Amino acid sequence: MSSEIVNRVANSKLKTIDLEDFYPEGHRTTIDIKQWLFHELILKETDFRGFLKNHDWSQYKNHFVALKCSADAIIPSWAYMLITTYISPFAKKVIVGELNELETCIYQEIISNFTIEEFKDKPVIIKGCSNKPIPQTAYTMLVEKLQPIAKSIMFGEACSSVPLFKNN
């Protein structure tokens, strides 16, 4: 008696989303502005502007950049804005914060532009295992976006998923 093996997952209406598939390529870079402060503590506007003017911003071409100051200094908002005027012609994205905040910002943009019509009234599984730094917030944003339209939402792999939501 021979019976054909049927891949029920491939034949189901189940839709899979892997956030790793949307991970944009490009270097993630942190720029610590303490290097441009007087004694790494005080922002002297004339000197600061000079450092920015003479810095090679082209080295950040196609980078995702997080600006921060690791020194215990008070940095006026305009300083980060001024840096952005120099780096934005080269960088893909610039934020003030740490690299994890940068990844969250990147994914916030990706998910807000993510079209979801194909998931309407379908069971959806969100893959969880990833080799890239997908922020936890990205998963919650995706659930929030899918919940109004999906038939159900699960997390994990088709063979061992955790049910999260079922639309009655």
DSSP file (Angstrom, degrees, kcal/mol; ACC not computed):
  #  RESIDUE AA STRUCTURE BP1 BP2  ACC     N-H-->O    O-->H-N    N-H-->O    O-->H-N    TCO  KAPPA ALPHA  PHI   PSI    X-CA   Y-CA   Z-CA
    1    1 A M              0   0    0      0, 0.0     2,-0.5     0, 0.0     0, 0.0   0.000 360.0 360.0 360.0 114.7    0.0    0.0    0.0
    2    2 A S        -     0   0    0      2,-0.0     2,-0.4     0, 0.0     0, 0.0  -0.914 360.0-171.7-109.9 131.8    1.6    3.2   -1.1
    3    3 A S        -     0   0    0     -2,-0.5     2,-0.2     0, 0.0     0, 0.0  -0.968  24.4-119.9-123.1 139.3    0.3    6.5   -0.1
    4    4 A E        -     0   0    0     -2,-0.4     2,-0.5     1,-0.1    -2,-0.0  -0.524  25.5-122.4 -76.3 137.4    1.4    9.8   -1.4
    5    5 A I        -     0   0    0     -2,-0.2     2,-0.5     2,-0.0    -1,-0.1  -0.698  28.4-157.3 -81.5 127.1    2.9   12.3    1.2
    6    6 A V        -     0   0    0     -2,-0.5     2,-1.3     4,-0.0     3,-0.1  -0.912  14.1-140.0-111.2 128.4    0.9   15.5    1.0
    7    7 A N     >  -     0   0    0     -2,-0.5     4,-1.4     1,-0.2     5,-0.1  -0.725  21.9-178.8 -85.4  95.2    2.3   18.8    2.2
    8    8 A R  H  > S+     0   0    0     -2,-1.3     4,-0.7     1,-0.2    -1,-0.2   0.825  78.0  57.0 -67.9 -31.2   -0.7   20.2    4.0
    9    9 A V  H >4 S+     0   0    0      1,-0.2     3,-0.8     2,-0.2     5,-0.2   0.931 107.2  47.7 -64.9 -45.0    1.1   23.4    4.9
   10   10 A A  H 34 S+     0   0    0      1,-0.2    -1,-0.2     3,-0.1    -2,-0.2   0.821 115.1  46.7 -65.6 -30.0    2.0   24.2    1.3
   11   11 A N  H 3< S+     0   0    0     -4,-1.4    -1,-0.2     2,-0.0    -2,-0.2   0.507  97.5  93.1 -89.8  -4.9   -1.6   23.5    0.3
   12   12 A S  S << S-     0   0    0     -3,-0.8    -3,-0.0    -4,-0.7    -5,-0.0  -0.290  84.6-117.2 -84.6 172.0   -3.2   25.5    3.1
   13   13 A K  S    S+     0   0    0      2,-0.1    -1,-0.1    -2,-0.1    -4,-0.1   0.396  70.2 134.1 -85.1   2.1   -4.3   29.2    3.0
   14   14 A L        -     0   0    0     -5,-0.2     2,-0.4   108,-0.1   110,-0.2  -0.307  43.5-154.8 -58.3 128.3   -1.7   29.9    5.7
   15   15 A K  E     -a  124   0A   0    108,-2.9   110,-3.1   104,-0.1     2,-0.4  -0.911   5.1-153.2-108.2 133.6    0.3   33.0    4.9
   16   16 A T  E     -a  125   0A   0     -2,-0.4     2,-0.5   108,-0.2   110,-0.2  -0.886   7.2-167.0-110.5 136.7    3.8   33.4    6.4
   17   17 A I  E     -a  126   0A   0    108,-2.6   110,-2.8    -2,-0.4     2,-0.6  -0.988   1.6-172.3-121.5 124.8    5.6   36.6    7.1
   18   18 A D    >   -     0   0    0     -2,-0.5     3,-1.9   108,-0.2     4,-0.4  -0.941  10.5-160.9-116.0 107.4    9.3   36.6    7.9
   19   19 A L  G >  S+     0   0    0     -2,-0.6     3,-1.2   108,-0.4     4,-0.2   0.741  88.6  70.0 -62.1 -21.7   10.5   40.0    9.0
   20   20 A E  G >  S+     0   0    0      1,-0.3     3,-1.3     2,-0.2    -1,-0.3   0.814  87.7  65.5 -63.9 -28.8   14.0   39.0    8.2
   21   21 A D  G <  S+     0   0    0     -3,-1.9    -1,-0.3     1,-0.3    -2,-0.2   0.737 102.5  48.2 -63.6 -21.8   13.0   39.1    4.5
   22   22 A F  G <  S+     0   0    0     -3,-1.2    -1,-0.3    -4,-0.4    -2,-0.2   0.402  77.7 127.6 -99.8   0.9   12.5   42.9    4.9
   23   23 A Y    <   -     0   0    0     -3,-1.3     2,-0.3    -4,-0.2    -3,-0.1  -0.438  58.9-132.9 -63.8 115.7   15.8   43.6    6.6
   24   24 A P        -     0   0    0      0, 0.0     2,-0.1     0, 0.0    -1,-0.1  -0.524  15.8-124.6 -76.2 133.8   17.4   46.4    4.6
   25   25 A E        +     0   0    0     -2,-0.3     2,-0.2    38,-0.0     0, 0.0  -0.426  60.0  99.0 -72.7 150.0   21.1   45.9    3.8
   26   26 A G  S    S-     0   0    0     -2,-0.1    37,-0.2     2,-0.0    36,-0.1  -0.481  74.0 -75.2 142.4 147.9   23.5   48.6    4.8
   27   27 A H        -     0   0    0     35,-0.3    37,-3.2    -2,-0.2     2,-0.6  -0.373  35.8-140.5 -66.3 142.4   26.0   49.3    7.6
   28   28 A R  E     -d   64   0B   0     35,-0.2     2,-0.4    -2,-0.1    37,-0.2  -0.938  29.6-177.0-101.8 124.7   24.6   50.3   10.9
   29   29 A T  E     -d   65   0B   0     35,-2.9    37,-2.9    -2,-0.6     2,-0.5  -0.970  21.4-153.4-131.0 137.8   26.9   53.0   12.4
   30   30 A T  E     -d   66   0B   0     -2,-0.4     2,-0.6    35,-0.2    37,-0.2  -0.934   8.6-161.8-106.4 131.4   27.0   54.9   15.6
   31   31 A I  E     -d   67   0B   0     35,-2.7    37,-2.5    -2,-0.5     2,-0.7  -0.961   5.2-157.4-112.6 117.2   28.5   58.4   15.7
   32   32 A D  E >   -d   68   0B   0     -2,-0.6     3,-1.0    35,-0.2    37,-0.2  -0.838   0.3-161.6 -93.9 115.5   29.5   59.5   19.1
   33   33 A I  G >  S+     0   0    0     35,-3.1     3,-2.2    -2,-0.7    36,-0.2   0.511  71.4  93.1 -80.4  -1.9   29.6   63.3   19.1
   34   34 A K  G >  S+     0   0    0     34,-0.3     3,-1.7     1,-0.3     6,-0.3   0.803  75.2  69.4 -59.4 -25.1   31.7   63.6   22.3
   35   35 A Q  G <  S+     0   0    0     -3,-1.0    -1,-0.3     1,-0.3    -2,-0.1   0.719  98.7  49.5 -63.4 -20.5   34.7   63.6   20.0
   36   36 A W  G <  S+     0   0    0     -3,-2.2     8,-0.3    -4,-0.1     2,-0.3   0.235  93.2  97.9-104.1  12.6   33.6   67.1   18.8
   37   37 A L  S X  S-     0   0    0     -3,-1.7     3,-1.6     6,-0.1     2,-0.5  -0.746  85.5-102.6-101.0 149.6   33.2   68.6   22.2
   38   38 A F  B >> S-F   42   0C   0      4,-3.2     4,-2.2    -2,-0.3     3,-2.1  -0.590 109.0 -10.9 -69.1 119.7   35.7   70.7   24.1
   39   39 A H  T 34 S-     0   0    0     -2,-0.5    -1,-0.3     1,-0.3    -4,-0.1   0.774 119.4 -78.0  54.4  28.6   37.2   68.4   26.7
   40   40 A E  T <4 S+     0   0    0     -3,-1.6    -1,-0.3    -6,-0.3    -2,-0.1   0.722 129.7  72.2  55.7  24.8   34.4   66.0   25.7
   41   41 A L  T <4 S+     0   0    0     -3,-2.1     2,-0.5     1,-0.3    33,-0.4   0.607  83.1  54.7-133.1 -32.9   32.1   68.0   27.9
   42   42 A I  B  <  -F   38   0C   0     -4,-2.2    -4,-3.2    31,-0.1     2,-0.8  -0.927  63.8-140.5-122.1 131.4   31.2   71.4   26.3
   43   43 A L        -     0   0    0     -2,-0.5     2,-0.7    31,-0.3    -6,-0.1  -0.794  16.5-168.9 -88.8 111.9   29.8   72.2   22.9
   44   44 A K     >  -     0   0    0     -2,-0.8     4,-3.1    -8,-0.3     5,-0.3  -0.909  15.6-146.5-100.2 113.4   31.6   75.3   21.6
   45   45 A E  H  > S+     0   0    0     -2,-0.7     4,-2.8     1,-0.2     5,-0.2   0.854  92.3  48.0 -53.5 -47.1   29.6   76.3   18.6
   46   46 A T  H  > S+     0   0    0      1,-0.2     4,-1.8     2,-0.2    -1,-0.2   0.936 117.3  42.1 -62.2 -46.9   32.4   77.7   16.4
   47   47 A D  H  > S+     0   0    0      2,-0.2     4,-2.6     1,-0.2    -2,-0.2   0.919 113.9  52.8 -64.5 -43.5   34.6   74.7   17.0
   48   48 A F  H  X S+     0   0    0     -4,-3.1     4,-2.3     1,-0.2    -2,-0.2   0.924 109.2  48.4 -58.5 -47.9   31.8   72.2   16.6
   49   49 A R  H  X S+     0   0    0     -4,-2.8     4,-2.4    -5,-0.3    -1,-0.2   0.876 110.3  53.1 -61.5 -37.2   30.8   73.7   13.3
   50   50 A G  H  X S+     0   0    0     -4,-1.8     4,-1.9    -5,-0.2    -2,-0.2   0.920 108.0  49.5 -64.1 -44.5   34.4   73.5   12.2
   51   51 A F  H  X S+     0   0    0     -4,-2.6     4,-0.8     1,-0.2    -2,-0.2   0.925 113.2  47.1 -59.6 -44.3   34.6   69.8   13.1
   52   52 A L  H >< S+     0   0    0     -4,-2.3     3,-0.6     1,-0.2    -2,-0.2   0.905 110.7  51.7 -65.0 -41.6   31.4   69.1   11.1
   53   53 A K  H 3< S+     0   0    0     -4,-2.4    -1,-0.2     1,-0.2    -2,-0.2   0.858 115.0  41.9 -64.3 -35.0   32.6   71.1    8.1
   54   54 A N  H 3< S+     0   0    0     -4,-1.9    -1,-0.2    -5,-0.2    -2,-0.2   0.486  90.8 106.5 -93.2  -3.8   35.9   69.3    7.9
   55   55 A H  S << S-     0   0    0     -4,-0.8     2,-1.3    -3,-0.6     3,-0.1  -0.508  76.5-119.5 -77.6 144.0   34.6   65.8    8.6
   56   56 A D    >   +     0   0    0      1,-0.2     3,-0.9    -2,-0.2    -1,-0.1  -0.697  36.2 173.8 -84.8  94.3   34.4   63.3    5.7
   57   57 A W  G >   +     0   0    0     -2,-1.3     3,-1.9     1,-0.2    -1,-0.2   0.689  65.4  78.0 -75.7 -19.5   30.6   62.6    5.6
   58   58 A S  G >  S+     0   0    0      1,-0.3     3,-1.7     2,-0.2    -1,-0.2   0.723  76.4  75.6 -64.9 -19.4   30.9   60.6    2.4
   59   59 A Q  G <  S+     0   0    0     -3,-0.9    -1,-0.3     1,-0.3    -2,-0.1   0.651  89.7  59.3 -66.0 -12.8   32.2   57.6    4.4
   60   60 A Y  G X  S+     0   0    0     -3,-1.9     3,-2.3    -4,-0.1    -1,-0.3   0.146  72.7 147.6-101.3  18.4   28.6   57.1    5.6
   61   61 A K  T <  S-     0   0    0     -3,-1.7    30,-0.2     1,-0.3     3,-0.1  -0.361  78.6  -1.4 -58.8 126.7   27.2   56.6    2.1
   62   62 A N  T 3  S+     0   0    0     28,-2.6   -35,-0.3     1,-0.2    -1,-0.3   0.666 103.3 135.8  63.7  20.9   24.3   54.1    2.4
   63   63 A H    <   -     0   0    0     -3,-2.3    29,-2.9    27,-0.2    30,-1.1  -0.628  56.8-132.7 -91.5 155.7   24.7   53.7    6.1
   64   64 A F  E     -de  28  93B   0    -37,-3.2   -35,-2.9    -2,-0.2     2,-0.4  -0.963  36.5-157.2-101.2 123.2   22.0   53.7    8.8
   65   65 A V  E     -de  29  94B   0     28,-3.1    30,-2.2    -2,-0.5     2,-0.5  -0.884  22.2-166.1-120.3 133.4   23.3   56.1   11.4
   66   66 A A  E     -de  30  95B   0    -37,-2.9   -35,-2.7    -2,-0.4     2,-0.4  -0.968  16.2-154.2-110.7 121.4   22.5   56.5   15.1
   67   67 A L  E     +de  31  96B   0     28,-3.2    30,-2.7    -2,-0.5     2,-0.3  -0.783  26.9 152.7 -94.3 137.2   23.8   59.8   16.6
   68   68 A K  E     -d   32   0B   0    -37,-2.5   -35,-3.1    -2,-0.4     2,-0.4  -0.971  39.7-135.4-153.4 168.3   24.6   59.9   20.3
   69   69 A C        -     0   0    0     -2,-0.3     4,-0.2   -37,-0.2   -37,-0.1  -0.949  12.2-174.9-130.8 113.0   26.7   61.5   23.0
   70   70 A S        +     0   0    0     -2,-0.4     2,-0.2     2,-0.1    -1,-0.1   0.580  61.3  91.1 -83.5  -9.6   28.3   59.1   25.5
   71   71 A A  S    S-     0   0    0      1,-0.1     2,-2.1     2,-0.0   -30,-0.1  -0.510  91.3-110.8 -82.6 155.7   29.7   62.0   27.6
   72   72 A D  S    S+     0   0    0     -2,-0.2     2,-0.3   -32,-0.1    -1,-0.1  -0.513  74.8 128.9 -83.8  70.9   27.7   63.5   30.4
   73   73 A A        -     0   0    0     -2,-2.1     2,-0.7    -4,-0.2   -31,-0.1  -0.894  65.0-115.7-127.1 154.1   27.2   66.7   28.5
   74   74 A I        -     0   0    0    -33,-0.4   -31,-0.3    -2,-0.3    -2,-0.1  -0.829  33.9-167.7 -91.3 117.2   24.2   68.8   27.7
   75   75 A I        -     0   0    0     -2,-0.7     2,-0.1   -33,-0.1     5,-0.0  -0.919  17.3-129.9-109.7 121.9   23.8   68.8   23.9
   76   76 A P    >>  -     0   0    0      0, 0.0     3,-1.6     0, 0.0     4,-0.7  -0.388  21.1-118.7 -68.8 149.5   21.4   71.3   22.4
   77   77 A S  H >> S+     0   0    0      1,-0.3     4,-1.7     2,-0.2     3,-0.6   0.846 110.8  64.2 -55.7 -37.5   18.8   69.9   19.9
   78   78 A W  H 3> S+     0   0    0      1,-0.2     4,-2.8     2,-0.2    -1,-0.3   0.776  91.6  66.0 -62.0 -24.4   20.2   72.0   17.1
   79   79 A A  H <> S+     0   0    0     -3,-1.6     4,-2.2     2,-0.2    -1,-0.2   0.934 104.8  42.1 -64.2 -45.5   23.5   70.2   17.3
   80   80 A Y  H <X S+     0   0    0     -4,-0.7     4,-2.1    -3,-0.6    -1,-0.2   0.875 114.6  52.4 -67.1 -36.2   22.0   66.9   16.2
   81   81 A M  H  X S+     0   0    0     -4,-1.7     4,-1.4     2,-0.2    -2,-0.2   0.903 108.7  50.2 -64.9 -40.9   20.0   68.7   13.6
   82   82 A L  H  X S+     0   0    0     -4,-2.8     4,-1.0     2,-0.2     3,-0.3   0.915 109.1  50.7 -64.3 -43.6   23.1   70.4   12.2
   83   83 A I  H >X S+     0   0    0     -4,-2.2     4,-2.3     1,-0.2     3,-0.8   0.915 106.7  56.6 -58.4 -42.2   24.9   67.0   12.0
   84   84 A T  H 3X S+     0   0    0     -4,-2.1     4,-2.5     1,-0.3    -1,-0.2   0.840  99.0  59.1 -61.0 -34.1   21.9   65.7   10.1
   85   85 A T  H 3< S+     0   0    0     -4,-1.4    -1,-0.3    -3,-0.3    -2,-0.2   0.826 112.1  41.3 -65.1 -28.7   22.2   68.5    7.5
   86   86 A Y  H << S+     0   0    0     -4,-1.0    -2,-0.2    -3,-0.8    -1,-0.2   0.875 122.4  36.6 -82.7 -40.0   25.7   67.2    6.7
   87   87 A I  H >X S+     0   0    0     -4,-2.3     4,-2.5     1,-0.2     3,-2.2   0.771  95.7  78.5 -89.5 -26.9   25.1   63.4    6.8
   88   88 A S  T 3< S+     0   0    0     -4,-2.5    -1,-0.2     1,-0.3    -3,-0.1   0.776  84.4  63.4 -61.3 -28.0   21.6   63.1    5.3
   89   89 A P  T 34 S+     0   0    0      0, 0.0    -1,-0.3     0, 0.0    -2,-0.1   0.735 119.4  27.4 -64.6 -16.5   22.9   63.5    1.7
   90   90 A F  T <4 S+     0   0    0     -3,-2.2   -28,-2.6    -4,-0.1    -2,-0.2   0.787 106.6  76.6-110.3 -42.3   24.8   60.2    2.2
   91   91 A A     <  -     0   0    0     -4,-2.5   -27,-0.2   -30,-0.2     3,-0.1  -0.361  65.2-141.8 -78.9 152.4   23.1   58.2    4.9
   92   92 A K  S    S+     0   0    0    -29,-2.9     2,-0.3     1,-0.3   -28,-0.2   0.833  87.7   0.1 -76.5 -34.7   19.9   56.1    4.3
   93   93 A K  E     -e   64   0B   0    -30,-1.1   -28,-3.1     2,-0.0     2,-0.4  -0.983  62.3-164.1-156.4 142.8   18.5   57.0    7.7
   94   94 A V  E     +e   65   0B   0     -2,-0.3     2,-0.3   -30,-0.2   -28,-0.2  -0.999  16.3 163.4-132.9 131.1   19.7   59.1   10.7
   95   95 A I  E     -e   66   0B   0    -30,-2.2   -28,-3.2    -2,-0.4     2,-0.6  -0.908  38.6-116.9-135.3 166.7   18.3   59.1   14.2
   96   96 A V  E    S+e   67   0B   0     -2,-0.3     2,-0.3   -30,-0.2   -28,-0.2  -0.947  79.5  47.2-102.9 120.1   19.4   60.3   17.6
   97   97 A G  S    S-     0   0    0    -30,-2.7     2,-0.1    -2,-0.6    -2,-0.1  -0.975  90.4 -39.6 149.7-162.0   19.8   57.2   19.9
   98   98 A E     >  -     0   0    0     -2,-0.3     4,-1.8   -68,-0.1     3,-0.3  -0.404  57.9 -99.0 -95.0 172.3   21.3   53.8   20.1
   99   99 A L  H  > S+     0   0    0      1,-0.2     4,-2.5     2,-0.2     5,-0.2   0.848 121.9  56.4 -62.9 -35.4   21.5   51.1   17.4
  100  100 A N  H  > S+     0   0    0      1,-0.2     4,-1.8     2,-0.2    -1,-0.2   0.878 107.9  48.7 -65.7 -34.6   18.5   49.2   18.8
  101  101 A E  H  > S+     0   0    0     -3,-0.3     4,-2.4     2,-0.2    -1,-0.2   0.850 108.5  54.7 -69.4 -34.5   16.4   52.4   18.5
  102  102 A L  H  X S+     0   0    0     -4,-1.8     4,-2.5     2,-0.2    -2,-0.2   0.939 107.8  48.4 -62.0 -47.9   17.7   52.7   14.9
  103  103 A E  H  X S+     0   0    0     -4,-2.5     4,-2.5     1,-0.2     5,-0.2   0.897 110.8  51.7 -60.5 -40.3   16.5   49.2   14.1
  104  104 A T  H  X S+     0   0    0     -4,-1.8     4,-2.2     1,-0.2    -1,-0.2   0.917 110.4  48.4 -62.1 -43.6   13.1   50.0   15.6
  105  105 A C  H  X S+     0   0    0     -4,-2.4     4,-1.8     2,-0.2    -2,-0.2   0.908 110.5  51.3 -62.4 -43.0   12.9   53.2   13.5
  106  106 A I  H  X S+     0   0    0     -4,-2.5     4,-2.0     1,-0.2    -2,-0.2   0.937 113.9  43.4 -60.4 -47.8   13.8   51.3   10.4
  107  107 A Y  H  X S+     0   0    0     -4,-2.5     4,-2.9     1,-0.2     5,-0.3   0.804 106.6  60.5 -72.1 -28.6   11.2   48.6   11.0
  108  108 A Q  H  X S+     0   0    0     -4,-2.2     4,-2.0    -5,-0.2    -1,-0.2   0.925 109.1  44.4 -61.6 -42.3    8.5   51.1   12.0
  109  109 A E  H  X S+     0   0    0     -4,-1.8     4,-1.4     2,-0.2    -2,-0.2   0.912 113.5  50.3 -66.2 -44.2    8.9   52.6    8.5
  110  110 A I  H  < S+     0   0    0     -4,-2.0     4,-0.4     1,-0.2     3,-0.3   0.933 113.7  44.2 -61.1 -47.6    8.9   49.2    6.8
  111  111 A I  H >< S+     0   0    0     -4,-2.9     3,-0.8     1,-0.2    -1,-0.2   0.861 108.9  55.9 -70.7 -35.1    5.8   48.0    8.7
  112  112 A S  H 3< S+     0   0    0     -4,-2.0    -1,-0.2    -5,-0.3    -2,-0.2   0.822 114.0  41.8 -65.9 -27.9    3.9   51.3    8.1
  113  113 A N  T 3< S+     0   0    0     -4,-1.4     2,-0.4    -3,-0.3    -1,-0.2   0.437  89.1 116.1 -94.4  -0.7    4.5   50.9    4.4
  114  114 A F    <   -     0   0    0     -3,-0.8     2,-0.4    -4,-0.4    -3,-0.0  -0.548  62.7-137.3 -74.1 122.5    3.7   47.1    4.4
  115  115 A T        -     0   0    0     -2,-0.4     3,-0.1     1,-0.1    -2,-0.1  -0.660  21.7-178.7 -84.0 136.0    0.6   46.3    2.3
  116  116 A I    >   +     0   0    0     -2,-0.4     3,-2.1     1,-0.1     4,-0.3   0.338  46.9 108.5-118.8   5.5   -1.6   43.8    4.1
  117  117 A E  G >  S+     0   0    0      1,-0.3     3,-1.7     2,-0.2    -1,-0.1   0.854  76.0  60.6 -55.1 -38.1   -4.5   43.2    1.6
  118  118 A E  G 3  S+     0   0    0      1,-0.3    -1,-0.3    -3,-0.1    -2,-0.1   0.637 100.9  56.5 -66.8 -12.0   -3.2   39.6    0.8
  119  119 A F  G X  S+     0   0    0     -3,-2.1     3,-1.8     2,-0.0    32,-0.4   0.405  74.8 130.0 -98.5   0.9   -3.7   38.7    4.5
  120  120 A K  T <  S-     0   0    0     -3,-1.7    30,-0.2    -4,-0.3    29,-0.1  -0.380  87.2  -8.6 -62.5 125.5   -7.4   39.6    4.7
  121  121 A D  T 3  S+     0   0    0     28,-3.1    -1,-0.3     1,-0.2    29,-0.2   0.743 110.8 120.1  58.6  28.0   -9.4   36.8    6.2
  122  122 A K  S <  S-     0   0    0     -3,-1.8    29,-1.9    27,-0.2    30,-1.2  -0.872  71.9-108.8-117.3 151.4   -6.4   34.4    6.1
  123  123 A P  E     - b   0 152A   0      0, 0.0  -108,-2.9     0, 0.0     2,-0.4  -0.681  41.4-160.8 -75.1 131.8   -4.5   32.6    8.8
  124  124 A V  E     -ab  15 153A   0     28,-2.8    30,-2.6    -2,-0.4     2,-0.5  -0.937  13.1-163.7-121.2 136.4   -1.1   34.3    9.2
  125  125 A I  E     -ab  16 154A   0   -110,-3.1  -108,-2.6    -2,-0.4     2,-0.7  -0.981   9.3-152.0-118.4 130.1    2.0   33.0   10.9
  126  126 A I  E     -ab  17 155A   0     28,-3.0    30,-2.5    -2,-0.5  -108,-0.2  -0.891  21.8-129.2-100.7 116.7    4.8   35.4   11.8
  127  127 A K        -     0   0    0   -110,-2.8  -108,-0.4    -2,-0.7    30,-0.1  -0.375  22.3-171.6 -66.5 142.5    8.2   33.6   11.8
  128  128 A G        +     0   0    0     28,-0.2     2,-0.3  -110,-0.1    -1,-0.1   0.781  54.0  86.9-107.9 -34.2   10.2   34.1   14.9
  129  129 A C        +     0   0    0     27,-0.1     2,-0.3     2,-0.0  -109,-0.2  -0.531  55.4 168.3 -75.4 132.2   13.6   32.7   14.4
  130  130 A S        -     0   0    0     -2,-0.3    -2,-0.0     1,-0.1     4,-0.0  -0.999  39.2-159.5-146.6 144.3   15.9   35.3   12.9
  131  131 A N  S    S+     0   0    0     -2,-0.3    -1,-0.1     2,-0.0    -2,-0.0   0.460  81.8  70.6 -96.8  -5.3   19.7   35.7   12.2
  132  132 A K  S    S-     0   0    0      1,-0.0     2,-2.2     2,-0.0  -112,-0.0  -0.768 100.4 -94.9-112.0 158.2   19.3   39.4   11.9
  133  133 A P        +     0   0    0      0, 0.0    -2,-0.0     0, 0.0    -1,-0.0  -0.437  49.8 173.5 -76.9  77.5   18.6   42.0   14.7
  134  134 A I        -     0   0    0     -2,-2.2     2,-0.1  -111,-0.0   -30,-0.1  -0.749  31.7-125.9 -83.2 120.8   14.8   42.3   14.3
  135  135 A P    >>  -     0   0    0      0, 0.0     3,-1.3     0, 0.0     4,-0.8  -0.393  10.2-126.2 -69.2 144.3   13.5   44.4   17.2
  136  136 A Q  H >> S+     0   0    0      1,-0.3     4,-1.6     2,-0.2     3,-0.7   0.849 109.8  64.3 -55.6 -35.6   10.8   42.9   19.4
  137  137 A T  H 3> S+     0   0    0      1,-0.2     4,-2.6     2,-0.2    -1,-0.3   0.820  92.3  63.1 -59.8 -31.3    8.8   46.1   18.7
  138  138 A A  H <> S+     0   0    0     -3,-1.3     4,-2.0     1,-0.2    -1,-0.2   0.891 102.1  50.1 -62.0 -39.0    8.6   45.2   15.0
  139  139 A Y  H <X S+     0   0    0     -4,-0.8     4,-2.3    -3,-0.7    -1,-0.2   0.913 111.4  47.6 -65.8 -42.6    6.7   42.0   15.9
  140  140 A T  H  X S+     0   0    0     -4,-1.6     4,-2.4     1,-0.2    -2,-0.2   0.891 111.0  51.2 -67.5 -37.6    4.2   43.9   18.0
  141  141 A M  H  X S+     0   0    0     -4,-2.6     4,-1.8     2,-0.2    -1,-0.2   0.889 110.2  50.2 -64.1 -38.4    3.7   46.6   15.3
  142  142 A L  H  X S+     0   0    0     -4,-2.0     4,-2.4     2,-0.2     5,-0.2   0.917 110.5  48.3 -66.8 -43.7    3.1   43.8   12.7
  143  143 A V  H  X S+     0   0    0     -4,-2.3     4,-2.7     1,-0.2    -2,-0.2   0.928 110.2  52.8 -60.3 -44.8    0.5   42.1   15.0
  144  144 A E  H  < S+     0   0    0     -4,-2.4    -1,-0.2     1,-0.2    -2,-0.2   0.870 112.4  45.0 -58.9 -38.2   -1.2   45.5   15.5
  145  145 A K  H  < S+     0   0    0     -4,-1.8    -1,-0.2     1,-0.2    -2,-0.2   0.865 118.5  41.6 -75.2 -36.4   -1.4   46.1   11.8
  146  146 A L  H >X S+     0   0    0     -4,-2.4     4,-2.7     1,-0.2     3,-1.9   0.802  94.2  80.4 -81.7 -30.7   -2.6   42.5   10.9
  147  147 A Q  T 3< S+     0   0    0     -4,-2.7    -1,-0.2     1,-0.3    -2,-0.1   0.820  87.5  54.6 -53.0 -41.4   -5.1   42.0   13.7
  148  148 A P  T 34 S+     0   0    0      0, 0.0    -1,-0.3     0, 0.0    -2,-0.1   0.746 123.8  24.3 -66.2 -19.6   -8.0   44.0   12.2
  149  149 A I  T <4 S+     0   0    0     -3,-1.9   -28,-3.1    -4,-0.2    -2,-0.2   0.690  97.2  94.9-118.7 -23.7   -8.0   42.0    9.0
  150  150 A A     <  -     0   0    0     -4,-2.7   -30,-0.1   -30,-0.2     3,-0.1  -0.377  63.0-141.2 -76.3 149.7   -6.4   38.5    9.6
  151  151 A K  S    S-     0   0    0    -29,-1.9    16,-3.2   -32,-0.4     2,-0.3   0.903  86.5 -13.2 -70.7 -43.1   -8.5   35.4   10.3
  152  152 A S  E     -bC 123 166A   0    -30,-1.2   -28,-2.8    14,-0.2     2,-0.4  -0.983  61.1-144.9-154.5 158.3   -5.9   34.3   12.8
  153  153 A I  E     +bC 124 165A   0     12,-2.5    11,-2.8    -2,-0.3    12,-1.9  -0.997  20.2 175.3-130.9 130.6   -2.3   35.2   13.8
  154  154 A M  E     -bC 125 163A   0    -30,-2.6   -28,-3.0    -2,-0.4     2,-0.4  -0.869  19.0-139.3-128.3 163.3    0.3   32.7   15.0
  155  155 A F  E     +bC 126 162A   0      7,-2.2     7,-3.2    -2,-0.3     2,-0.4  -0.983  62.3  20.7-127.0 135.6    3.9   33.0   15.9
  156  156 A G  E    S- C   0 161A   0    -30,-2.5     2,-0.3    -2,-0.4     5,-0.2  -0.943 100.8 -23.7 122.2-136.1    6.7   30.5   15.1
  157  157 A E  E >   - C   0 160A   0      3,-0.8     3,-1.0    -2,-0.4    -2,-0.1  -0.809  58.2-111.2-114.9 157.1    6.8   27.8   12.4
  158  158 A A  T 3  S+     0   0    0     -2,-0.3     3,-0.4     1,-0.3    -1,-0.1   0.834 118.4  51.2 -57.1 -33.8    3.9   26.1   10.7
  159  159 A C  T 3  S+     0   0    0      1,-0.2    -1,-0.3    -3,-0.0     2,-0.1   0.704 128.2  17.3 -79.2 -19.5    4.8   22.8   12.5
  160  160 A S  E <  S+C  157   0A   0     -3,-1.0    -3,-0.8     2,-0.0     2,-0.2  -0.479  83.6 158.6-152.7  73.4    4.9   24.4   15.9
  161  161 A S  E     -C  156   0A   0     -3,-0.4    -5,-0.2    -5,-0.2    -3,-0.1  -0.650  36.8-131.3-102.9 157.8    3.3   27.7   16.2
  162  162 A V  E     -C  155   0A   0     -7,-3.2    -7,-2.2    -2,-0.2     2,-0.2  -0.928  27.1-128.3-103.9 119.5    1.9   29.6   19.2
  163  163 A P  E     +C  154   0A   0      0, 0.0    -9,-0.2     0, 0.0     3,-0.1  -0.496  34.1 167.9 -69.6 134.7   -1.6   31.0   18.6
  164  164 A L  E     +     0   0A   0    -11,-2.8     2,-0.3     1,-0.4   -10,-0.2   0.720  60.2   5.3-112.6 -37.5   -1.9   34.7   19.3
  165  165 A F  E     -C  153   0A   0    -12,-1.9   -12,-2.5     2,-0.0     2,-0.4  -0.997  49.4-169.8-154.8 141.4   -5.2   35.8   17.9
  166  166 A K  E     -C  152   0A   0     -2,-0.3     2,-0.5   -14,-0.2   -14,-0.2  -0.978  20.2-139.6-137.6 125.8   -8.3   34.4   16.3
  167  167 A N              0   0    0    -16,-3.2    -2,-0.0    -2,-0.4   -20,-0.0  -0.716 360.0 360.0 -85.1 123.6  -11.0   36.5   14.7
  168  168 A N              0   0    0     -2,-0.5    -1,-0.1     0, 0.0   -17,-0.1   0.458 360.0 360.0 -83.6 360.0  -14.5   35.3   15.5
